[in-house]
Amino acid sequence: MIPLRRLLLSLALAWLVLVAAPVPARASLLHLEGPVPEDLGVRGGSLAACPSPAHCARATWSSADPAADLARLAEAAAALEGTSVVERTPTYLHATATSRLFGFVDDLELYADAAAGQIQARSVSRLGDSDLGVNAHRLEELRLALRD
């Protein structure tokens, strides 16, 4: 029982050190990347539906100027901790977000749909059955960036 207690204490201490670090760290204890999802991109004028709400979030926001709003969102997304832009066009953005502790990789997509006057957003985890709300939180942060 004591070895398990020590292991848990060590993991908790490592988590605290990484989370409480005063500098933004992109390093992680592990790097659990997973394969790039095959359903990325715009197909038929839309981003893919979420395979499961447990590890994916999707949103659609009204926009008077989708191209300008996508540019603002691209800046906001790039400023999120652990996020790197992979692809950017005038109407589409794909970025990856790597978690600080275990290095889980999520894919973030934004699509400026000028015909419909909207921005489509999708954030999906590559691995795991649950994201503990991380993807929905990421989209909420971006939604709030549109209001600023």
LUMNU-861121 format. One record per residue (C-alpha): x, y, z; chain; residue number from 1. Coordinates in steps of 0.5 Angstrom, whole numbers. Last residue first. Layout:
LUMNU-861121
(r (X, Y, Z), 'A', NUM),
...
//
This chain:
LUMNU-861121
(r (-28, 84, -55), 'A', 148),
(r (-34, 79, -57), 'A', 147),
(r (-30, 75, -62), 'A', 146),
(r (-25, 73, -56), 'A', 145),
(r (-31, 71, -52), 'A', 144),
(r (-33, 65, -57), 'A', 143),
(r (-25, 63, -57), 'A', 142),
(r (-25, 62, -50), 'A', 141),
(r (-32, 58, -50), 'A', 140),
(r (-29, 54, -56), 'A', 139),
(r (-23, 52, -51), 'A', 138),
(r (-28, 51, -46), 'A', 137),
(r (-32, 46, -50), 'A', 136),
(r (-25, 42, -52), 'A', 135),
(r (-23, 42, -45), 'A', 134),
(r (-29, 39, -42), 'A', 133),
(r (-26, 33, -38), 'A', 132),
(r (-23, 31, -45), 'A', 131),
(r (-27, 24, -45), 'A', 130),
(r (-26, 17, -48), 'A', 129),
(r (-18, 18, -50), 'A', 128),
(r (-14, 20, -56), 'A', 127),
(r (-14, 25, -62), 'A', 126),
(r (-19, 30, -58), 'A', 125),
(r (-23, 35, -62), 'A', 124),
(r (-24, 42, -62), 'A', 123),
(r (-29, 45, -68), 'A', 122),
(r (-31, 52, -70), 'A', 121),
(r (-36, 54, -75), 'A', 120),
(r (-36, 62, -76), 'A', 119),
(r (-42, 64, -79), 'A', 118),
(r (-45, 69, -85), 'A', 117),
(r (-48, 63, -89), 'A', 116),
(r (-45, 65, -95), 'A', 115),
(r (-39, 67, -92), 'A', 114),
(r (-37, 61, -88), 'A', 113),
(r (-31, 62, -84), 'A', 112),
(r (-28, 55, -82), 'A', 111),
(r (-25, 54, -75), 'A', 110),
(r (-21, 48, -73), 'A', 109),
(r (-18, 46, -67), 'A', 108),
(r (-15, 39, -66), 'A', 107),
(r (-13, 36, -59), 'A', 106),
(r (-6, 33, -57), 'A', 105),
(r (-5, 30, -51), 'A', 104),
(r (2, 32, -48), 'A', 103),
(r (1, 29, -41), 'A', 102),
(r (2, 35, -37), 'A', 101),
(r (1, 41, -41), 'A', 100),
(r (-4, 39, -46), 'A', 99),
(r (-2, 40, -53), 'A', 98),
(r (-7, 44, -58), 'A', 97),
(r (-6, 43, -65), 'A', 96),
(r (-9, 48, -70), 'A', 95),
(r (-13, 48, -77), 'A', 94),
(r (-16, 55, -80), 'A', 93),
(r (-20, 56, -85), 'A', 92),
(r (-23, 61, -90), 'A', 91),
(r (-17, 66, -92), 'A', 90),
(r (-12, 60, -91), 'A', 89),
(r (-9, 57, -85), 'A', 88),
(r (-6, 51, -83), 'A', 87),
(r (-2, 48, -77), 'A', 86),
(r (-3, 53, -72), 'A', 85),
(r (1, 52, -66), 'A', 84),
(r (-3, 52, -59), 'A', 83),
(r (0, 50, -52), 'A', 82),
(r (-2, 56, -49), 'A', 81),
(r (-8, 60, -53), 'A', 80),
(r (-5, 66, -57), 'A', 79),
(r (-5, 62, -63), 'A', 78),
(r (-12, 61, -62), 'A', 77),
(r (-14, 69, -61), 'A', 76),
(r (-10, 71, -67), 'A', 75),
(r (-14, 66, -71), 'A', 74),
(r (-20, 68, -68), 'A', 73),
(r (-19, 75, -70), 'A', 72),
(r (-17, 73, -77), 'A', 71),
(r (-23, 69, -77), 'A', 70),
(r (-28, 75, -75), 'A', 69),
(r (-25, 79, -81), 'A', 68),
(r (-27, 73, -86), 'A', 67),
(r (-33, 72, -83), 'A', 66),
(r (-36, 79, -83), 'A', 65),
(r (-43, 80, -80), 'A', 64),
(r (-42, 73, -76), 'A', 63),
(r (-46, 68, -73), 'A', 62),
(r (-43, 63, -69), 'A', 61),
(r (-43, 56, -70), 'A', 60),
(r (-40, 51, -65), 'A', 59),
(r (-37, 44, -64), 'A', 58),
(r (-34, 40, -58), 'A', 57),
(r (-31, 34, -58), 'A', 56),
(r (-28, 29, -53), 'A', 55),
(r (-35, 26, -49), 'A', 54),
(r (-39, 30, -54), 'A', 53),
(r (-37, 24, -59), 'A', 52),
(r (-36, 23, -66), 'A', 51),
(r (-37, 31, -67), 'A', 50),
(r (-40, 33, -74), 'A', 49),
(r (-35, 35, -79), 'A', 48),
(r (-33, 42, -81), 'A', 47),
(r (-38, 44, -87), 'A', 46),
(r (-39, 47, -94), 'A', 45),
(r (-39, 40, -97), 'A', 44),
(r (-33, 38, -93), 'A', 43),
(r (-29, 43, -90), 'A', 42),
(r (-22, 40, -86), 'A', 41),
(r (-21, 35, -81), 'A', 40),
(r (-24, 28, -82), 'A', 39),
(r (-18, 23, -82), 'A', 38),
(r (-16, 25, -75), 'A', 37),
(r (-9, 26, -74), 'A', 36),
(r (-6, 20, -71), 'A', 35),
(r (-5, 20, -63), 'A', 34),
(r (0, 25, -60), 'A', 33),
(r (1, 22, -53), 'A', 32),
(r (7, 26, -51), 'A', 31),
(r (9, 25, -44), 'A', 30),
(r (11, 29, -38), 'A', 29),
(r (10, 35, -42), 'A', 28),
(r (14, 41, -45), 'A', 27),
(r (10, 47, -48), 'A', 26),
(r (12, 51, -41), 'A', 25),
(r (9, 58, -40), 'A', 24),
(r (13, 61, -34), 'A', 23),
(r (11, 61, -27), 'A', 22),
(r (11, 54, -26), 'A', 21),
(r (5, 52, -22), 'A', 20),
(r (2, 47, -27), 'A', 19),
(r (8, 43, -28), 'A', 18),
(r (10, 43, -21), 'A', 17),
(r (3, 41, -19), 'A', 16),
(r (3, 36, -23), 'A', 15),
(r (10, 33, -21), 'A', 14),
(r (8, 33, -14), 'A', 13),
(r (1, 30, -15), 'A', 12),
(r (5, 24, -19), 'A', 11),
(r (10, 23, -14), 'A', 10),
(r (4, 23, -8), 'A', 9),
(r (1, 18, -12), 'A', 8),
(r (7, 14, -13), 'A', 7),
(r (9, 14, -6), 'A', 6),
(r (1, 12, -4), 'A', 5),
(r (2, 6, -9), 'A', 4),
(r (9, 4, -5), 'A', 3),
(r (6, 5, 2), 'A', 2),
(r (0, 0, 0), 'A', 1),
//
